[in-house]
Protein backbone atom coordinates (compact mmCIF):
# COMPACT_ATOMS: atom_id res chain seq x y z
CA UNK A 1 0.00 0.00 0.00
CA UNK A 2 1.32 3.45 -0.90
CA UNK A 3 1.34 5.90 1.98
CA UNK A 4 -1.18 8.69 1.47
CA UNK A 5 -0.26 12.27 0.80
CA UNK A 6 -0.76 14.30 3.97
CA UNK A 7 -3.45 16.93 3.35
CA UNK A 8 -2.55 20.54 4.04
CA UNK A 9 -4.69 23.12 5.81
CA UNK A 10 -5.34 24.87 2.50
CA UNK A 11 -6.37 21.74 0.62
CA UNK A 12 -10.00 21.28 -0.35
CA UNK A 13 -12.13 18.42 0.91
CA UNK A 14 -10.81 15.30 -0.82
CA UNK A 15 -11.65 11.64 -0.85
CA UNK A 16 -9.25 9.25 0.86
CA UNK A 17 -6.16 9.16 -1.44
CA UNK A 18 -6.00 5.36 -1.63
CA UNK A 19 -9.56 4.59 -0.58
CA UNK A 20 -10.95 3.68 2.85
CA UNK A 21 -10.49 -0.04 2.30
CA UNK A 22 -6.70 0.35 2.00
CA UNK A 23 -6.48 2.25 5.27
CA UNK A 24 -8.81 -0.08 7.12
CA UNK A 25 -7.24 -3.32 5.93
CA UNK A 26 -3.75 -2.04 6.71
CA UNK A 27 -4.94 -1.06 10.19
CA UNK A 28 -6.52 -4.46 10.79
CA UNK A 29 -3.39 -6.27 9.60
CA UNK A 30 -1.42 -4.22 12.13
CA UNK A 31 -3.55 -5.53 15.04
CA UNK A 32 -3.63 -8.95 16.69
CA UNK A 33 -7.36 -9.60 16.46
CA UNK A 34 -9.70 -12.56 16.23
CA UNK A 35 -11.63 -12.94 12.98
CA UNK A 36 -14.87 -11.87 14.70
CA UNK A 37 -13.31 -8.72 16.19
CA UNK A 38 -11.70 -7.91 12.85
CA UNK A 39 -15.08 -8.09 11.12
CA UNK A 40 -16.72 -5.96 13.82
CA UNK A 41 -14.02 -3.27 13.57
CA UNK A 42 -14.29 -3.28 9.79
CA UNK A 43 -18.06 -2.68 10.05
CA UNK A 44 -17.54 0.10 12.61
CA UNK A 45 -15.16 2.03 10.37
CA UNK A 46 -17.30 1.43 7.29
CA UNK A 47 -20.31 2.90 9.11
CA UNK A 48 -18.31 6.04 9.90
CA UNK A 49 -17.04 6.38 6.32
CA UNK A 50 -20.56 5.96 4.97
CA UNK A 51 -21.82 8.68 7.31
CA UNK A 52 -18.99 10.97 6.20
CA UNK A 53 -19.75 10.37 2.54
CA UNK A 54 -23.44 11.19 3.09
CA UNK A 55 -22.44 14.53 4.63
CA UNK A 56 -19.70 15.33 2.09
CA UNK A 57 -17.13 15.19 4.89
CA UNK A 58 -13.56 14.11 4.20
CA UNK A 59 -12.60 11.71 7.05
CA UNK A 60 -9.04 13.04 6.92
CA UNK A 61 -10.33 16.52 7.75
CA UNK A 62 -12.82 15.56 10.46
CA UNK A 63 -12.55 17.14 13.91
CA UNK A 64 -14.01 16.29 17.30
CA UNK A 65 -17.19 18.27 16.54
CA UNK A 66 -17.82 16.02 13.54
CA UNK A 67 -17.29 12.95 15.71
CA UNK A 68 -19.75 14.38 18.26
CA UNK A 69 -22.35 14.79 15.52
CA UNK A 70 -21.71 11.21 14.45
CA UNK A 71 -22.10 9.96 18.04
CA UNK A 72 -25.47 11.70 18.33
CA UNK A 73 -26.45 10.09 15.01
CA UNK A 74 -25.53 6.66 16.41
CA UNK A 75 -27.50 7.29 19.60
CA UNK A 76 -30.63 7.96 17.55
CA UNK A 77 -30.09 4.96 15.26
CA UNK A 78 -32.01 1.71 15.67
CA UNK A 79 -30.27 -1.64 15.99
CA UNK A 80 -31.15 -3.91 13.07
CA UNK A 81 -31.58 -6.97 15.29
CA UNK A 82 -33.72 -5.46 18.07
CA UNK A 83 -35.31 -2.40 16.47
CA UNK A 84 -34.35 -0.43 19.58
CA UNK A 85 -31.89 2.51 19.86
CA UNK A 86 -28.24 1.55 20.13
CA UNK A 87 -27.09 1.24 23.73
CA UNK A 88 -24.47 3.64 25.13
CA UNK A 89 -22.09 0.66 25.35
CA UNK A 90 -22.52 -0.06 21.63
CA UNK A 91 -21.95 3.58 20.69
CA UNK A 92 -18.87 3.71 22.93
CA UNK A 93 -17.50 0.53 21.35
CA UNK A 94 -17.93 1.92 17.83
CA UNK A 95 -16.18 5.14 18.79
CA UNK A 96 -13.40 3.13 20.43
CA UNK A 97 -12.79 1.24 17.18
CA UNK A 98 -12.83 4.52 15.27
CA UNK A 99 -10.32 6.02 17.71
CA UNK A 100 -7.95 3.09 17.14
CA UNK A 101 -8.31 3.58 13.39
CA UNK A 102 -7.40 7.25 13.67
CA UNK A 103 -4.45 6.46 15.96
CA UNK A 104 -3.16 4.32 13.10
CA UNK A 105 -3.63 7.17 10.62
CA UNK A 106 -1.74 9.53 12.95
CA UNK A 107 1.18 7.09 12.93
CA UNK A 108 1.03 7.08 9.11
CA UNK A 109 0.96 10.90 9.21
CA UNK A 110 -2.24 10.82 7.19
CA UNK A 111 -3.87 13.07 9.81
CA UNK A 112 -2.36 15.44 12.35
CA UNK A 113 -4.44 14.36 15.33
CA UNK A 114 -7.07 11.83 16.38
CA UNK A 115 -10.46 13.62 16.25
CA UNK A 116 -12.10 10.99 18.47
CA UNK A 117 -9.74 11.83 21.34
CA UNK A 118 -11.52 15.11 22.05
CA UNK A 119 -15.04 13.86 21.35
CA UNK A 120 -17.81 13.49 23.91
CA UNK A 121 -18.20 9.74 24.38
CA UNK A 122 -21.21 8.15 26.12
CA UNK A 123 -20.91 7.53 29.84
CA UNK A 124 -20.88 3.81 30.56
CA UNK A 125 -21.88 2.22 33.84
CA UNK A 126 -18.99 -0.21 34.29
CA UNK A 127 -20.96 -2.06 36.95
CA UNK A 128 -23.81 -2.92 34.59
CA UNK A 129 -24.26 -5.21 31.61
CA UNK A 130 -27.28 -5.38 29.33
CA UNK A 131 -26.81 -9.13 28.79
CA UNK A 132 -29.65 -11.18 30.25
CA UNK A 133 -28.17 -13.60 32.75
CA UNK A 134 -29.09 -17.14 33.75
CA UNK A 135 -29.22 -18.85 37.13
CA UNK A 136 -27.50 -22.24 37.59
CA UNK A 137 -30.94 -23.87 37.67
CA UNK A 138 -31.87 -22.27 34.35
CA UNK A 139 -28.62 -23.50 32.79
CA UNK A 140 -29.51 -27.00 34.06
CA UNK A 141 -32.86 -26.70 32.29
CA UNK A 142 -31.07 -25.81 29.05
CA UNK A 143 -29.02 -29.00 29.33
CA UNK A 144 -32.18 -31.00 30.04
CA UNK A 145 -33.76 -29.56 26.88
CA UNK A 146 -30.62 -30.37 24.90
CA UNK A 147 -30.59 -33.95 26.24
CA UNK A 148 -34.21 -34.37 25.15
CA UNK A 149 -33.40 -33.26 21.59
CA UNK A 150 -33.28 -36.18 19.15
CA UNK A 151 -32.73 -34.37 15.86
CA UNK A 152 -29.77 -34.94 13.50
CA UNK A 153 -27.82 -32.07 15.11
CA UNK A 154 -28.59 -33.03 18.72
CA UNK A 155 -25.08 -34.32 19.50
CA UNK A 156 -23.46 -31.23 18.02
CA UNK A 157 -25.82 -28.94 19.91
CA UNK A 158 -25.00 -30.60 23.24
CA UNK A 159 -21.29 -30.17 22.55
CA UNK A 160 -21.75 -26.49 21.68
CA UNK A 161 -23.83 -25.90 24.81
CA UNK A 162 -21.21 -27.57 27.01
CA UNK A 163 -18.42 -25.41 25.57
CA UNK A 164 -20.46 -22.27 26.21
CA UNK A 165 -21.76 -23.14 29.68
CA UNK A 166 -19.00 -25.22 31.26
CA UNK A 167 -16.06 -23.22 29.89
CA UNK A 168 -17.67 -19.79 29.49
CA UNK A 169 -16.25 -19.35 26.01
CA UNK A 170 -17.31 -16.53 23.73
CA UNK A 171 -19.49 -17.64 20.82
CA UNK A 172 -16.81 -16.49 18.36
CA UNK A 173 -14.26 -18.66 20.13
CA UNK A 174 -16.54 -21.69 20.00
CA UNK A 175 -17.35 -21.51 16.30
CA UNK A 176 -13.69 -20.85 15.43
CA UNK A 177 -12.49 -24.12 17.00
CA UNK A 178 -10.92 -26.69 14.71
CA UNK A 179 -10.43 -30.40 15.36
CA UNK A 180 -6.69 -29.77 15.61
CA UNK A 181 -7.36 -27.51 18.61
CA UNK A 182 -8.29 -30.55 20.71
CA UNK A 183 -5.45 -32.03 22.73
CA UNK A 184 -4.13 -33.37 25.99
CA UNK A 185 -1.96 -31.47 28.43
CA UNK A 186 -0.58 -32.84 31.71
CA UNK A 187 -3.38 -35.35 31.97
CA UNK A 188 -6.10 -32.86 31.05
CA UNK A 189 -8.24 -32.95 27.93
CA UNK A 190 -7.80 -29.45 26.52
CA UNK A 191 -8.55 -27.02 23.73
CA UNK A 192 -6.45 -24.22 22.30
CA UNK A 193 -7.94 -21.18 20.61
CA UNK A 194 -7.35 -17.54 19.77
CA UNK A 195 -9.12 -15.33 22.29
CA UNK A 196 -10.01 -11.66 22.29
CA UNK A 197 -7.11 -9.45 21.30
CA UNK A 198 -5.56 -12.25 19.26
CA UNK A 199 -4.17 -13.97 22.36
CA UNK A 200 -3.40 -17.68 22.17
CA UNK A 201 -5.27 -19.39 25.00
CA UNK A 202 -5.95 -22.88 26.32
CA UNK A 203 -8.62 -24.34 28.57
CA UNK A 204 -9.27 -27.68 30.19
CA UNK A 205 -12.26 -29.70 29.05
CA UNK A 206 -14.40 -30.89 31.95
CA UNK A 207 -15.37 -34.60 31.94
CA UNK A 208 -18.89 -33.62 30.91
CA UNK A 209 -17.70 -31.37 28.09
CA UNK A 210 -15.19 -33.96 26.87
CA UNK A 211 -17.95 -36.60 26.86
CA UNK A 212 -20.27 -34.32 24.85
CA UNK A 213 -17.53 -33.54 22.32
CA UNK A 214 -16.53 -37.22 21.99
CA UNK A 215 -20.16 -38.31 21.53
CA UNK A 216 -20.64 -35.68 18.84
CA UNK A 217 -17.46 -36.64 16.97
CA UNK A 218 -18.35 -40.33 17.14
CA UNK A 219 -21.82 -39.56 15.73
CA UNK A 220 -20.32 -37.32 13.04
CA UNK A 221 -17.79 -39.95 12.01
CA UNK A 222 -20.43 -42.67 11.85
CA UNK A 223 -22.72 -40.46 9.77
CA UNK A 224 -19.98 -39.68 7.25
CA UNK A 225 -18.64 -43.24 7.14
CA UNK A 226 -15.15 -42.54 8.48
CA UNK A 227 -13.29 -42.98 11.76
CA UNK A 228 -12.99 -40.17 14.29
CA UNK A 229 -9.28 -39.83 13.55
CA UNK A 230 -10.09 -39.25 9.87
CA UNK A 231 -12.27 -36.22 10.62
CA UNK A 232 -10.80 -32.86 9.60
CA UNK A 233 -11.72 -29.20 9.54
CA UNK A 234 -13.92 -27.26 11.99
CA UNK A 235 -14.92 -28.83 15.28
CA UNK A 236 -18.58 -27.85 14.94
CA UNK A 237 -20.06 -28.19 11.48
CA UNK A 238 -23.38 -27.79 9.69
CA UNK A 239 -25.25 -30.61 7.97
CA UNK A 240 -23.36 -29.81 4.75
CA UNK A 241 -19.98 -29.91 6.50
CA UNK A 242 -19.40 -26.16 6.67
CA UNK A 243 -18.32 -24.33 9.80
CA UNK A 244 -21.15 -23.57 12.23
CA UNK A 245 -21.65 -19.80 12.46
CA UNK A 246 -22.43 -17.58 15.44
CA UNK A 247 -25.96 -16.81 14.22
CA UNK A 248 -26.83 -20.50 14.31
CA UNK A 249 -25.57 -20.69 17.90
CA UNK A 250 -27.73 -17.68 18.84
CA UNK A 251 -30.77 -19.46 17.42
CA UNK A 252 -29.78 -22.67 19.19
CA UNK A 253 -29.60 -21.03 22.62
CA UNK A 254 -32.99 -19.39 22.20
CA UNK A 255 -34.61 -22.55 20.85
CA UNK A 256 -33.35 -24.59 23.79
CA UNK A 257 -34.39 -21.86 26.23
CA UNK A 258 -37.89 -21.79 24.76
CA UNK A 259 -38.08 -25.59 24.95
CA UNK A 260 -36.90 -25.36 28.58
CA UNK A 261 -39.75 -22.94 29.37
CA UNK A 262 -37.51 -20.01 30.26
CA UNK A 263 -39.53 -16.78 30.24
CA UNK A 264 -36.56 -14.75 28.97
CA UNK A 265 -35.82 -17.07 26.02
CA UNK A 266 -36.31 -14.36 23.36
CA UNK A 267 -33.72 -12.10 25.02
CA UNK A 268 -31.03 -14.67 25.69
CA UNK A 269 -27.77 -15.02 23.78
CA UNK A 270 -24.70 -17.25 23.97
CA UNK A 271 -23.15 -14.48 26.08
CA UNK A 272 -25.80 -15.16 28.74
CA UNK A 273 -24.06 -18.49 29.34
CA UNK A 274 -20.72 -16.73 29.71
CA UNK A 275 -22.23 -14.51 32.40
CA UNK A 276 -23.70 -17.57 34.09
CA UNK A 277 -20.27 -19.21 34.07
CA UNK A 278 -18.72 -16.28 35.95
CA UNK A 279 -21.59 -15.95 38.41
CA UNK A 280 -21.66 -19.66 39.26
CA UNK A 281 -17.88 -19.93 39.55
CA UNK A 282 -17.74 -17.07 42.05
CA UNK A 283 -20.75 -18.40 43.98
CA UNK A 284 -18.96 -21.75 44.28
CA UNK A 285 -15.93 -20.02 45.79
CA UNK A 286 -13.59 -19.89 42.78
CA UNK A 287 -11.12 -17.01 43.40
CA UNK A 288 -11.70 -13.90 41.28
CA UNK A 289 -8.27 -14.11 39.69
CA UNK A 290 -8.89 -17.71 38.54
CA UNK A 291 -12.22 -16.74 36.97
CA UNK A 292 -10.53 -13.73 35.37
CA UNK A 293 -7.82 -15.93 33.84
CA UNK A 294 -10.35 -18.50 32.62
CA UNK A 295 -12.40 -15.81 30.88
CA UNK A 296 -9.38 -14.05 29.42
CA UNK A 297 -10.15 -10.68 30.99
CA UNK A 298 -7.31 -8.17 31.23
CA UNK A 299 -9.10 -6.22 33.97
CA UNK A 300 -10.65 -7.90 37.04
CA UNK A 301 -13.35 -5.22 37.03
CA UNK A 302 -14.69 -6.78 33.83
CA UNK A 303 -14.91 -10.16 35.52
CA UNK A 304 -16.74 -8.63 38.47
CA UNK A 305 -19.29 -7.10 36.11
CA UNK A 306 -20.04 -10.59 34.76
CA UNK A 307 -20.70 -11.85 38.30
CA UNK A 308 -24.45 -11.22 38.57
CA UNK A 309 -24.54 -12.37 42.19
CA UNK A 310 -21.83 -10.03 43.50
CA UNK A 311 -24.36 -7.78 45.30
CA UNK A 312 -26.13 -10.70 47.00
CA UNK A 313 -26.21 -9.97 50.74
CA UNK A 314 -25.52 -13.67 51.38
CA UNK A 315 -21.95 -12.87 50.33
CA UNK A 316 -21.54 -9.86 52.59
CA UNK A 317 -18.10 -10.26 54.27
CA UNK A 318 -19.56 -9.00 57.54
CA UNK A 319 -20.99 -12.50 58.07
CA UNK A 320 -17.50 -14.01 57.80
CA UNK A 321 -16.12 -11.48 60.30
CA UNK A 322 -18.98 -12.13 62.74
CA UNK A 323 -18.67 -15.92 62.41
CA UNK A 324 -14.92 -15.78 63.07
CA UNK A 325 -15.48 -13.67 66.18
CA UNK A 326 -18.15 -16.09 67.39
CA UNK A 327 -15.76 -19.01 67.00
CA UNK A 328 -13.05 -17.23 68.96
CA UNK A 329 -15.44 -16.58 71.84
C-alpha positions in Angstrom: 0.0 0.0 0.0 1.3 3.5 -0.9 1.3 5.9 2.0 -1.2 8.7 1.5 -0.3 12.3 0.8 -0.8 14.3 4.0 -3.5 16.9 3.4 -2.5 20.5 4.0 -4.7 23.1 5.8 -5.3 24.9 2.5 -6.4 21.7 0.6 -10.0 21.3 -0.4 -12.1 18.4 0.9 -10.8 15.3 -0.8 -11.6 11.6 -0.8 -9.3 9.3 0.9 -6.2 9.2 -1.4 -6.0 5.4 -1.6 -9.6 4.6 -0.6 -11.0 3.7 2.9 -10.5 0.0 2.3 -6.7 0.3 2.0 -6.5 2.3 5.3 -8.8 -0.1 7.1 -7.2 -3.3 5.9 -3.7 -2.0 6.7 -4.9 -1.1 10.2 -6.5 -4.5 10.8 -3.4 -6.3 9.6 -1.4 -4.2 12.1 -3.6 -5.5 15.0 -3.6 -9.0 16.7 -7.4 -9.6 16.5 -9.7 -12.6 16.2 -11.6 -12.9 13.0 -14.9 -11.9 14.7 -13.3 -8.7 16.2 -11.7 -7.9 12.9 -15.1 -8.1 11.1 -16.7 -6.0 13.8 -14.0 -3.3 13.6 -14.3 -3.3 9.8 -18.1 -2.7 10.1 -17.5 0.1 12.6 -15.2 2.0 10.4 -17.3 1.4 7.3 -20.3 2.9 9.1 -18.3 6.0 9.9 -17.0 6.4 6.3 -20.6 6.0 5.0 -21.8 8.7 7.3 -19.0 11.0 6.2 -19.8 10.4 2.5 -23.4 11.2 3.1 -22.4 14.5 4.6 -19.7 15.3 2.1 -17.1 15.2 4.9 -13.6 14.1 4.2 -12.6 11.7 7.0 -9.0 13.0 6.9 -10.3 16.5 7.7 -12.8 15.6 10.5 -12.5 17.1 13.9 -14.0 16.3 17.3 -17.2 18.3 16.5 -17.8 16.0 13.5 -17.3 12.9 15.7 -19.7 14.4 18.3 -22.4 14.8 15.5 -21.7 11.2 14.5 -22.1 10.0 18.0 -25.5 11.7 18.3 -26.4 10.1 15.0 -25.5 6.7 16.4 -27.5 7.3 19.6 -30.6 8.0 17.6 -30.1 5.0 15.3 -32.0 1.7 15.7 -30.3 -1.6 16.0 -31.2 -3.9 13.1 -31.6 -7.0 15.3 -33.7 -5.5 18.1 -35.3 -2.4 16.5 -34.3 -0.4 19.6 -31.9 2.5 19.9 -28.2 1.6 20.1 -27.1 1.2 23.7 -24.5 3.6 25.1 -22.1 0.7 25.3 -22.5 -0.1 21.6 -22.0 3.6 20.7 -18.9 3.7 22.9 -17.5 0.5 21.3 -17.9 1.9 17.8 -16.2 5.1 18.8 -13.4 3.1 20.4 -12.8 1.2 17.2 -12.8 4.5 15.3 -10.3 6.0 17.7 -8.0 3.1 17.1 -8.3 3.6 13.4 -7.4 7.3 13.7 -4.5 6.5 16.0 -3.2 4.3 13.1 -3.6 7.2 10.6 -1.7 9.5 12.9 1.2 7.1 12.9 1.0 7.1 9.1 1.0 10.9 9.2 -2.2 10.8 7.2 -3.9 13.1 9.8 -2.4 15.4 12.3 -4.4 14.4 15.3 -7.1 11.8 16.4 -10.5 13.6 16.3 -12.1 11.0 18.5 -9.7 11.8 21.3 -11.5 15.1 22.1 -15.0 13.9 21.3 -17.8 13.5 23.9 -18.2 9.7 24.4 -21.2 8.1 26.1 -20.9 7.5 29.8 -20.9 3.8 30.6 -21.9 2.2 33.8 -19.0 -0.2 34.3 -21.0 -2.1 36.9 -23.8 -2.9 34.6 -24.3 -5.2 31.6 -27.3 -5.4 29.3 -26.8 -9.1 28.8 -29.7 -11.2 30.2 -28.2 -13.6 32.8 -29.1 -17.1 33.8 -29.2 -18.9 37.1 -27.5 -22.2 37.6 -30.9 -23.9 37.7 -31.9 -22.3 34.4 -28.6 -23.5 32.8 -29.5 -27.0 34.1 -32.9 -26.7 32.3 -31.1 -25.8 29.1 -29.0 -29.0 29.3 -32.2 -31.0 30.0 -33.8 -29.6 26.9 -30.6 -30.4 24.9 -30.6 -33.9 26.2 -34.2 -34.4 25.1 -33.4 -33.3 21.6 -33.3 -36.2 19.2 -32.7 -34.4 15.9 -29.8 -34.9 13.5 -27.8 -32.1 15.1 -28.6 -33.0 18.7 -25.1 -34.3 19.5 -23.5 -31.2 18.0 -25.8 -28.9 19.9 -25.0 -30.6 23.2 -21.3 -30.2 22.5 -21.8 -26.5 21.7 -23.8 -25.9 24.8 -21.2 -27.6 27.0 -18.4 -25.4 25.6 -20.5 -22.3 26.2 -21.8 -23.1 29.7 -19.0 -25.2 31.3 -16.1 -23.2 29.9 -17.7 -19.8 29.5 -16.3 -19.4 26.0 -17.3 -16.5 23.7 -19.5 -17.6 20.8 -16.8 -16.5 18.4 -14.3 -18.7 20.1 -16.5 -21.7 20.0 -17.4 -21.5 16.3 -13.7 -20.8 15.4 -12.5 -24.1 17.0 -10.9 -26.7 14.7 -10.4 -30.4 15.4 -6.7 -29.8 15.6 -7.4 -27.5 18.6 -8.3 -30.5 20.7 -5.4 -32.0 22.7 -4.1 -33.4 26.0 -2.0 -31.5 28.4 -0.6 -32.8 31.7 -3.4 -35.3 32.0 -6.1 -32.9 31.0 -8.2 -33.0 27.9 -7.8 -29.5 26.5 -8.6 -27.0 23.7 -6.5 -24.2 22.3 -7.9 -21.2 20.6 -7.4 -17.5 19.8 -9.1 -15.3 22.3 -10.0 -11.7 22.3 -7.1 -9.4 21.3 -5.6 -12.3 19.3 -4.2 -14.0 22.4 -3.4 -17.7 22.2 -5.3 -19.4 25.0 -5.9 -22.9 26.3 -8.6 -24.3 28.6 -9.3 -27.7 30.2 -12.3 -29.7 29.1 -14.4 -30.9 31.9 -15.4 -34.6 31.9 -18.9 -33.6 30.9 -17.7 -31.4 28.1 -15.2 -34.0 26.9 -17.9 -36.6 26.9 -20.3 -34.3 24.9 -17.5 -33.5 22.3 -16.5 -37.2 22.0 -20.2 -38.3 21.5 -20.6 -35.7 18.8 -17.5 -36.6 17.0 -18.4 -40.3 17.1 -21.8 -39.6 15.7 -20.3 -37.3 13.0 -17.8 -40.0 12.0 -20.4 -42.7 11.8 -22.7 -40.5 9.8 -20.0 -39.7 7.2 -18.6 -43.2 7.1 -15.2 -42.5 8.5 -13.3 -43.0 11.8 -13.0 -40.2 14.3 -9.3 -39.8 13.6 -10.1 -39.2 9.9 -12.3 -36.2 10.6 -10.8 -32.9 9.6 -11.7 -29.2 9.5 -13.9 -27.3 12.0 -14.9 -28.8 15.3 -18.6 -27.8 14.9 -20.1 -28.2 11.5 -23.4 -27.8 9.7 -25.2 -30.6 8.0 -23.4 -29.8 4.8 -20.0 -29.9 6.5 -19.4 -26.2 6.7 -18.3 -24.3 9.8 -21.1 -23.6 12.2 -21.6 -19.8 12.5 -22.4 -17.6 15.4 -26.0 -16.8 14.2 -26.8 -20.5 14.3 -25.6 -20.7 17.9 -27.7 -17.7 18.8 -30.8 -19.5 17.4 -29.8 -22.7 19.2 -29.6 -21.0 22.6 -33.0 -19.4 22.2 -34.6 -22.5 20.9 -33.4 -24.6 23.8 -34.4 -21.9 26.2 -37.9 -21.8 24.8 -38.1 -25.6 25.0 -36.9 -25.4 28.6 -39.7 -22.9 29.4 -37.5 -20.0 30.3 -39.5 -16.8 30.2 -36.6 -14.8 29.0 -35.8 -17.1 26.0 -36.3 -14.4 23.4 -33.7 -12.1 25.0 -31.0 -14.7 25.7 -27.8 -15.0 23.8 -24.7 -17.3 24.0 -23.1 -14.5 26.1 -25.8 -15.2 28.7 -24.1 -18.5 29.3 -20.7 -16.7 29.7 -22.2 -14.5 32.4 -23.7 -17.6 34.1 -20.3 -19.2 34.1 -18.7 -16.3 35.9 -21.6 -15.9 38.4 -21.7 -19.7 39.3 -17.9 -19.9 39.6 -17.7 -17.1 42.1 -20.8 -18.4 44.0 -19.0 -21.7 44.3 -15.9 -20.0 45.8 -13.6 -19.9 42.8 -11.1 -17.0 43.4 -11.7 -13.9 41.3 -8.3 -14.1 39.7 -8.9 -17.7 38.5 -12.2 -16.7 37.0 -10.5 -13.7 35.4 -7.8 -15.9 33.8 -10.4 -18.5 32.6 -12.4 -15.8 30.9 -9.4 -14.1 29.4 -10.2 -10.7 31.0 -7.3 -8.2 31.2 -9.1 -6.2 34.0 -10.7 -7.9 37.0 -13.4 -5.2 37.0 -14.7 -6.8 33.8 -14.9 -10.2 35.5 -16.7 -8.6 38.5 -19.3 -7.1 36.1 -20.0 -10.6 34.8 -20.7 -11.8 38.3 -24.5 -11.2 38.6 -24.5 -12.4 42.2 -21.8 -10.0 43.5 -24.4 -7.8 45.3 -26.1 -10.7 47.0 -26.2 -10.0 50.7 -25.5 -13.7 51.4 -22.0 -12.9 50.3 -21.5 -9.9 52.6 -18.1 -10.3 54.3 -19.6 -9.0 57.5 -21.0 -12.5 58.1 -17.5 -14.0 57.8 -16.1 -11.5 60.3 -19.0 -12.1 62.7 -18.7 -15.9 62.4 -14.9 -15.8 63.1 -15.5 -13.7 66.2 -18.2 -16.1 67.4 -15.8 -19.0 67.0 -13.0 -17.2 69.0 -15.4 -16.6 71.8 
